[in-house]
Amino acid sequence: MKDFLFIYRADYAAMQQQGSPEQMQAMMQRWMDWLGTLTAKDQLKDKGNRLQHGGRVVKPNNVVTDGPYMEIKETLGGYSIIVAPDIDAATEIAKTCPIYMTGGSVEVREIAAM
């Protein structure tokens, strides 16, 4: 089995429109149910976390800039680590993620052992 990083991306403007408390609770429940299903199937290694909207980018020569950038449509919303035999199986798992209900996407990357 291999480890895969799921990077959750969403439209920045859509993330700003949070919806009603009931809608937010329903979406959170979908995420918890999905993560619970992955846990029950031994496919979830680390549920990860959501990421705050602000951040910094450190570039060569110690140049530091603020981020995320308003001109970028997509922003990173969070991550998880999934266990699967190969990238095709990990991709199939990603297809079941609730992020698609809000127009988001999942980037699937194999984690290379050092």
Backbone as a chain_set.jsonl record, in Angstrom:
{"seq": "MKDFLFIYRADYAAMQQQGSPEQMQAMMQRWMDWLGTLTAKDQLKDKGNRLQHGGRVVKPNNVVTDGPYMEIKETLGGYSIIVAPDIDAATEIAKTCPIYMTGGSVEVREIAAM", "coords": {"N": [[0.843, -1.186, 0.0], [0.395, 2.284, -0.611], [1.008, 5.727, 0.291], [-1.017, 8.57, -0.218], [-1.399, 11.988, -0.89], [-4.137, 13.998, -0.515], [-5.132, 16.953, -1.777], [-7.188, 19.529, -1.115], [-8.965, 21.718, -3.064], [-10.577, 24.833, -3.68], [-12.858, 27.225, -5.064], [-12.025, 30.505, -4.455], [-13.833, 32.687, -4.15], [-16.237, 31.313, -3.809], [-15.741, 30.067, -1.404], [-15.927, 32.2, 0.302], [-18.605, 32.671, 0.442], [-20.386, 31.475, 2.706], [-22.876, 30.348, 3.326], [-25.955, 29.337, 4.983], [-26.143, 28.623, 8.552], [-27.256, 26.07, 8.823], [-26.772, 24.926, 6.315], [-23.993, 24.905, 6.335], [-23.545, 23.161, 8.469], [-24.681, 20.82, 7.428], [-22.946, 20.323, 5.282], [-20.543, 19.927, 6.677], [-21.236, 17.6, 8.025], [-21.429, 15.819, 5.874], [-18.732, 15.69, 5.134], [-17.644, 14.55, 7.498], [-18.97, 12.086, 7.515], [-17.95, 11.005, 5.145], [-15.168, 10.85, 5.723], [-15.383, 9.081, 7.849], [-16.283, 6.786, 6.536], [-14.023, 6.229, 4.951], [-12.214, 5.679, 7.002], [-13.366, 3.372, 8.122], [-12.877, 1.604, 6.061], [-10.177, 1.309, 6.193], [-8.691, 3.157, 4.694], [-7.91, 5.664, 5.31], [-5.229, 7.414, 6.442], [-4.437, 9.758, 7.717], [-6.541, 12.218, 8.735], [-5.993, 14.837, 8.276], [-6.222, 18.419, 7.998], [-8.139, 21.479, 7.836], [-7.11, 24.422, 6.122], [-6.052, 27.677, 7.065], [-7.076, 30.823, 5.634], [-5.161, 32.852, 5.173], [-1.604, 33.233, 4.608], [1.913, 32.719, 3.958], [4.447, 33.068, 1.473], [7.607, 31.903, 0.938], [10.4, 32.824, -0.818], [13.326, 32.465, -2.993], [16.34, 34.107, -1.839], [15.356, 35.019, 0.556], [12.911, 36.363, 0.224], [9.756, 37.289, 1.203], [6.315, 36.926, 0.805], [2.854, 37.804, 1.213], [-0.037, 35.652, 1.261], [-3.085, 33.749, 0.66], [-3.477, 34.763, -2.771], [-5.577, 37.24, -4.012], [-6.079, 37.422, -6.734], [-5.86, 34.869, -7.637], [-7.904, 32.247, -8.546], [-8.428, 29.699, -7.399], [-7.987, 28.241, -4.161], [-6.096, 26.617, -1.578], [-7.761, 24.428, 0.491], [-7.464, 22.43, 2.371], [-6.169, 19.216, 3.496], [-5.606, 15.634, 3.283], [-4.307, 12.394, 4.168], [-4.255, 9.5, 2.386], [-4.538, 5.944, 2.09], [-3.738, 3.672, -0.392], [-3.547, 1.135, -2.979], [-2.489, 2.015, -5.423], [-2.169, 4.866, -7.705], [-4.434, 4.945, -9.297], [-6.421, 3.67, -7.761], [-6.433, 5.447, -5.604], [-7.373, 7.712, -6.893], [-9.956, 6.91, -7.518], [-11.017, 6.816, -4.941], [-10.86, 9.541, -4.347], [-12.835, 10.515, -6.018], [-15.149, 10.228, -4.573], [-15.332, 12.252, -2.771], [-16.873, 14.868, -0.844], [-16.371, 17.497, -1.658], [-16.937, 18.209, -4.242], [-19.545, 18.982, -4.345], [-19.586, 21.637, -3.809], [-18.248, 22.748, -5.869], [-15.503, 22.364, -5.731], [-12.205, 20.792, -5.977], [-10.051, 17.866, -5.991], [-6.701, 17.28, -5.622], [-4.584, 14.642, -6.324], [-1.784, 13.14, -5.056], [1.017, 11.035, -5.017], [2.892, 10.147, -2.163], [6.263, 10.308, -1.838], [8.564, 8.153, -0.41], [11.238, 9.022, 1.747]], "CA": [[0.0, 0.0, 0.0], [1.128, 3.54, -0.719], [0.341, 6.899, 0.854], [-1.351, 9.614, -1.183], [-1.849, 13.26, -0.338], [-5.283, 14.63, -1.148], [-5.111, 18.396, -1.569], [-8.523, 20.018, -1.421], [-8.951, 23.066, -3.634], [-11.913, 25.392, -3.856], [-12.931, 28.577, -5.598], [-11.885, 31.445, -3.342], [-15.078, 33.45, -3.989], [-17.254, 30.404, -3.276], [-15.441, 29.837, 0.006], [-16.35, 33.385, 1.049], [-20.061, 32.576, 0.596], [-20.457, 30.339, 3.618], [-24.191, 29.741, 3.413], [-26.616, 29.39, 6.286], [-25.568, 27.683, 9.525], [-27.766, 24.73, 8.538], [-26.041, 24.435, 5.148], [-22.625, 24.64, 6.766], [-23.601, 21.956, 9.293], [-24.939, 19.688, 6.532], [-21.712, 20.038, 4.543], [-19.597, 19.349, 7.633], [-21.661, 16.22, 8.277], [-21.033, 15.031, 4.701], [-17.292, 15.455, 5.254], [-17.404, 13.616, 8.599], [-19.437, 10.779, 7.049], [-16.996, 10.53, 4.14], [-13.959, 10.452, 6.438], [-15.733, 7.881, 8.607], [-16.304, 5.669, 5.587], [-12.63, 5.911, 4.617], [-11.63, 5.065, 8.193], [-13.918, 2.015, 8.231], [-12.265, 0.792, 5.0], [-8.725, 1.409, 6.382], [-8.127, 3.945, 3.606], [-7.536, 6.975, 5.829], [-4.063, 7.382, 7.315], [-4.463, 10.988, 8.516], [-7.635, 13.043, 8.216], [-5.469, 16.149, 7.927], [-6.891, 19.582, 8.562], [-8.427, 22.614, 6.97], [-6.06, 25.435, 6.165], [-6.511, 29.056, 7.187], [-7.032, 31.531, 4.358], [-3.926, 33.616, 5.029], [-0.361, 32.477, 4.66], [3.085, 33.393, 3.414], [5.27, 32.332, 0.523], [9.024, 32.249, 1.089], [11.062, 32.634, -2.106], [14.776, 32.619, -2.902], [16.881, 35.363, -1.307], [14.548, 35.378, 1.724], [11.779, 37.211, -0.127], [8.531, 36.761, 1.801], [5.104, 37.619, 0.371], [1.615, 37.312, 1.814], [-0.901, 34.867, 0.399], [-3.234, 33.523, -0.776], [-3.599, 35.963, -3.582], [-6.954, 37.462, -4.45], [-6.223, 37.225, -8.179], [-5.896, 33.434, -7.912], [-9.268, 31.782, -8.352], [-8.467, 28.566, -6.486], [-7.178, 28.294, -2.957], [-5.993, 25.344, -0.875], [-8.664, 24.425, 1.626], [-7.051, 21.448, 3.355], [-5.486, 18.037, 2.986], [-5.693, 14.367, 4.005], [-3.423, 11.361, 3.658], [-5.05, 8.322, 2.084], [-3.781, 4.742, 1.78], [-4.31, 2.953, -1.533], [-2.509, 0.343, -3.64], [-1.874, 2.761, -6.532], [-2.81, 6.163, -7.94], [-5.778, 4.735, -9.853], [-7.32, 3.417, -6.631], [-6.543, 6.703, -4.855], [-8.233, 8.592, -7.688], [-11.331, 6.442, -7.319], [-11.417, 7.285, -3.609], [-11.05, 11.001, -4.453], [-14.098, 10.776, -6.717], [-16.268, 10.173, -3.627], [-15.201, 13.374, -1.84], [-17.994, 15.813, -0.887], [-15.984, 18.839, -2.098], [-17.496, 18.49, -5.57], [-20.865, 19.589, -4.164], [-19.41, 23.087, -3.75], [-17.424, 23.167, -7.001], [-14.081, 22.202, -5.464], [-11.499, 19.689, -6.625], [-9.075, 17.148, -5.175], [-5.457, 16.911, -6.284], [-4.111, 13.383, -5.764], [-0.342, 13.033, -5.255], [1.672, 9.982, -4.248], [3.931, 10.629, -1.267], [7.495, 9.551, -2.054], [9.298, 7.883, 0.825], [12.611, 9.548, 1.705]], "C": [[0.885, 1.245, 0.0], [0.314, 4.661, -0.078], [0.14, 7.941, -0.243], [-1.845, 10.843, -0.436], [-3.03, 13.743, -1.169], [-5.222, 16.106, -0.789], [-6.46, 18.931, -2.031], [-8.444, 21.468, -1.875], [-10.389, 23.531, -3.831], [-11.793, 26.787, -4.441], [-12.938, 29.554, -4.43], [-13.177, 32.211, -3.084], [-16.168, 32.572, -3.386], [-17.012, 30.125, -1.799], [-15.896, 31.005, 0.867], [-17.861, 33.379, 1.294], [-20.355, 31.33, 1.42], [-21.819, 29.65, 3.647], [-24.757, 29.856, 4.814], [-25.926, 28.428, 7.256], [-26.019, 26.243, 9.271], [-27.031, 24.112, 7.355], [-24.604, 24.077, 5.513], [-22.559, 23.35, 7.596], [-23.816, 20.718, 8.425], [-23.677, 19.319, 5.751], [-20.673, 19.418, 5.47], [-19.949, 17.9, 7.917], [-21.301, 15.317, 7.102], [-19.544, 14.693, 4.757], [-17.005, 14.424, 6.34], [-17.843, 12.201, 8.211], [-18.447, 10.172, 6.062], [-15.712, 10.052, 4.81], [-14.193, 9.197, 7.279], [-15.765, 6.64, 7.736], [-14.891, 5.246, 5.212], [-11.927, 5.225, 5.784], [-12.088, 3.615, 8.323], [-13.298, 1.072, 7.205], [-10.736, 0.757, 5.114], [-8.034, 2.133, 5.228], [-7.631, 5.307, 4.076], [-6.367, 6.834, 6.794], [-4.064, 8.582, 8.253], [-5.552, 11.878, 7.928], [-7.17, 14.427, 7.806], [-6.236, 17.253, 8.607], [-7.269, 20.556, 7.47], [-7.282, 23.592, 7.114], [-6.686, 26.81, 6.297], [-6.324, 29.761, 5.843], [-5.722, 32.272, 4.143], [-2.707, 32.724, 5.088], [0.78, 33.322, 4.118], [3.777, 32.469, 2.434], [6.696, 32.828, 0.698], [9.72, 31.851, -0.212], [12.577, 32.76, -1.929], [15.17, 34.022, -2.429], [16.043, 35.912, -0.157], [13.452, 36.399, 1.428], [10.517, 36.546, 0.412], [7.357, 37.601, 1.312], [3.902, 37.02, 1.08], [0.831, 36.517, 0.786], [-2.075, 34.388, 1.223], [-3.527, 34.826, -1.504], [-5.006, 36.081, -4.141], [-7.132, 37.198, -5.94], [-6.231, 35.748, -8.565], [-7.293, 32.936, -7.593], [-9.343, 30.653, -7.329], [-7.58, 28.797, -5.273], [-7.14, 26.896, -2.334], [-6.869, 25.408, 0.359], [-8.257, 23.462, 2.72], [-6.408, 20.252, 2.687], [-5.849, 16.818, 3.831], [-4.653, 13.432, 3.42], [-4.22, 10.065, 3.584], [-4.116, 7.156, 1.783], [-4.497, 4.008, 0.656], [-3.191, 2.167, -2.217], [-1.785, 1.088, -4.77], [-2.669, 4.041, -6.778], [-4.207, 6.017, -8.544], [-6.791, 4.492, -8.738], [-7.51, 4.685, -5.797], [-7.455, 7.687, -5.577], [-9.694, 8.194, -7.542], [-11.861, 6.876, -5.957], [-11.721, 8.786, -3.669], [-12.373, 11.343, -5.118], [-15.298, 10.788, -5.779], [-16.281, 11.339, -2.644], [-16.382, 14.349, -1.952], [-17.63, 17.207, -1.404], [-16.599, 19.213, -3.447], [-18.871, 19.152, -5.486], [-20.779, 21.112, -4.11], [-18.457, 23.58, -4.843], [-15.932, 23.032, -6.802], [-13.474, 21.035, -6.22], [-10.523, 19.055, -5.636], [-7.866, 16.846, -6.053], [-4.929, 15.678, -5.567], [-2.626, 13.248, -6.102], [0.205, 11.895, -4.405], [2.77, 10.608, -3.394], [5.151, 9.729, -1.457], [8.216, 9.389, -0.731], [10.725, 8.415, 0.679], [13.576, 8.448, 2.046]], "O": [[1.986, 1.241, 0.55], [-0.903, 4.558, 0.073], [1.014, 8.16, -1.082], [-2.609, 10.743, 0.524], [-2.926, 13.877, -2.388], [-5.256, 16.461, 0.389], [-6.825, 18.799, -3.199], [-7.927, 22.331, -1.166], [-11.289, 22.739, -4.11], [-10.756, 27.44, -4.325], [-13.764, 29.442, -3.524], [-13.582, 32.371, -1.933], [-16.94, 33.033, -2.544], [-17.96, 29.966, -1.03], [-16.218, 30.819, 2.04], [-18.342, 34.006, 2.238], [-20.55, 30.248, 0.866], [-21.893, 28.464, 3.967], [-24.12, 30.401, 5.716], [-25.208, 27.523, 6.83], [-25.251, 25.304, 9.481], [-26.701, 22.926, 7.373], [-24.07, 23.068, 5.053], [-21.634, 22.551, 7.443], [-23.198, 19.68, 8.663], [-23.375, 18.138, 5.579], [-19.989, 18.472, 5.078], [-19.058, 17.059, 8.038], [-20.908, 14.169, 7.307], [-19.14, 13.567, 4.468], [-16.203, 13.514, 6.126], [-17.164, 11.228, 8.541], [-18.14, 8.982, 6.127], [-15.219, 8.967, 4.501], [-13.306, 8.353, 7.404], [-15.326, 5.568, 8.152], [-14.588, 4.054, 5.159], [-11.139, 4.3, 5.583], [-11.279, 2.73, 8.605], [-13.203, -0.131, 7.45], [-10.068, 0.231, 4.224], [-6.928, 1.767, 4.832], [-6.994, 6.029, 3.309], [-6.498, 6.207, 7.845], [-3.736, 8.457, 9.433], [-5.49, 12.249, 6.755], [-7.869, 15.123, 7.069], [-6.832, 17.052, 9.665], [-6.79, 20.475, 6.339], [-6.569, 23.586, 8.118], [-7.732, 27.08, 5.707], [-5.51, 29.341, 5.019], [-5.222, 32.312, 3.019], [-2.775, 31.591, 5.563], [0.61, 34.512, 3.855], [3.704, 31.246, 2.55], [6.96, 34.027, 0.617], [9.643, 30.703, -0.649], [13.054, 33.117, -0.852], [14.424, 34.986, -2.601], [16.02, 37.12, 0.08], [13.106, 37.208, 2.289], [10.242, 35.384, 0.113], [7.387, 38.829, 1.389], [3.932, 35.862, 1.499], [1.017, 36.69, -0.418], [-2.065, 34.61, 2.433], [-3.792, 35.857, -0.885], [-5.552, 35.119, -4.682], [-8.211, 36.795, -6.372], [-6.573, 35.407, -9.698], [-7.81, 33.173, -6.501], [-10.232, 30.652, -6.477], [-6.551, 29.468, -5.357], [-8.048, 26.092, -2.544], [-6.745, 26.32, 1.176], [-8.647, 23.637, 3.875], [-6.134, 20.258, 1.486], [-6.338, 16.952, 4.953], [-4.171, 13.648, 2.308], [-4.781, 9.599, 4.575], [-3.015, 7.363, 1.273], [-5.699, 3.752, 0.73], [-2.016, 2.495, -2.055], [-0.614, 0.825, -5.04], [-3.702, 4.275, -6.151], [-5.068, 6.87, -8.328], [-7.891, 5.043, -8.764], [-8.616, 4.967, -5.338], [-8.221, 8.412, -4.942], [-10.569, 9.055, -7.453], [-13.024, 7.261, -5.835], [-12.717, 9.245, -3.111], [-12.971, 12.372, -4.802], [-16.357, 11.3, -6.141], [-17.151, 11.406, -1.775], [-16.841, 14.623, -3.061], [-18.527, 18.033, -1.573], [-16.762, 20.394, -3.755], [-19.312, 19.803, -6.433], [-21.773, 21.801, -4.335], [-17.925, 24.687, -4.759], [-15.158, 23.532, -7.618], [-14.15, 20.371, -7.007], [-10.21, 19.627, -4.592], [-7.999, 16.225, -7.108], [-4.835, 15.665, -4.339], [-2.246, 13.242, -7.273], [-0.102, 11.797, -3.218], [3.491, 11.495, -3.851], [5.068, 8.517, -1.256], [8.452, 10.363, -0.017], [11.343, 8.277, -0.377], [14.786, 8.673, 2.069]]}, "num_chains": 1, "name": "protein.A"}
